[in-house]
Each structure stands twice: as C-alpha cells, then as structure tokens.
Amino acid sequence: MKYIVLFTEDTTISSRLPLPAMLEAVEATRPYLDDLRRREKVVDWGFYGVGHALYVIANVKTHAELHEITELLPLRQFCAISSNPILETGEFADVFAKIKREALAQWEKIVRISNSGSGSGSGAGNTGGGRVASMY
C-alpha cells in the first residue's frame, strides 16, 4: 500500500527546542529516508514549503509498518503528521470503472423513482428524456 505522508513543522514544539537539536534532526532525516528508499519502503521524499515541511511516499504492507517508519523519522519530534493512501494510475482506472458503473446504476434508480411518482409524466420531477429536474 502506498501512502503520501506529510510532516509539517509544529511551531509550538519547535520554538521550545534548541536550534542545534532541530538542525541535527533535519540532517539525520536524509540518511534515514535514503536507507528506506534502498529497502523499497519509501518511493520518494522531499522538502517543501521553504524547508518547513517534508513529504514521503511510503510503500508498506501494513499500517503498523507505516507507523513505525513515521514515528522513527528523526524530525518527527517537532512535526505534525498527516497521511493518505494513494492509488497508482492503473489502480485508479480499475476502481473508477467500478464506481462509475455503480453510480450510473444508482442514478437510473433515482430517475425511475422520480419519474414513477409524477403520474402522467408531466410533473415537477419529470423533465423528459429520463432526467431529474434540477433544483437550481
């Protein structure tokens, strides 16, 4: 499973830490992530937001593995974390095809229900052509 993990500096914590400790944590982050990349646990990573944030694209088998990777990151001590699962292009295409079929089937049910309650076919819910009238 791939995740994009964002580490954002928490200034309420970082403002209380000595600068040398913070700089050391930032420096230690690169070899830590490079090692994870060699082991194929990290696909990509980089700093953004003028150096006050980090993104990591992790490739893990379990949520526990993701938790371990993120909690052991050297600059974790002064960062907030957010993570989201991501789909690769091929995965997205397959999932979208299934969602599209189901969404269209649900839409057809709504149209049938809406049109069946309009009597002779000339009610507020029937605009002809199998479409439900817009409320806007």
C-alpha angles and dihedrals in degrees: 000000000000124000135181108222121193121201112195124185112254101213094194087066101032093051088062096049124088111256095234090057092050093048090049091052091050091049092048091053095072098058090042092055094039089056091050089050091053088051089049093241090116122045097186141343140179147155123261138168095058092307097306097105140042133205124204127186103207126195107201139155098219141022088243090059090051090049092051093049094049097043093050094051105118096230093047090097091077103026136089114224133215125175136186131185114243132204124217118234095263092046091050092051092054094046093045091052090055093045091048093053092049094044092051091048090052090047091053090052090052091050092049092048092046093047095044092059095054098079111215094017096266105098135117091266095054121073095163127250092067095288128132115231115254119243090218 
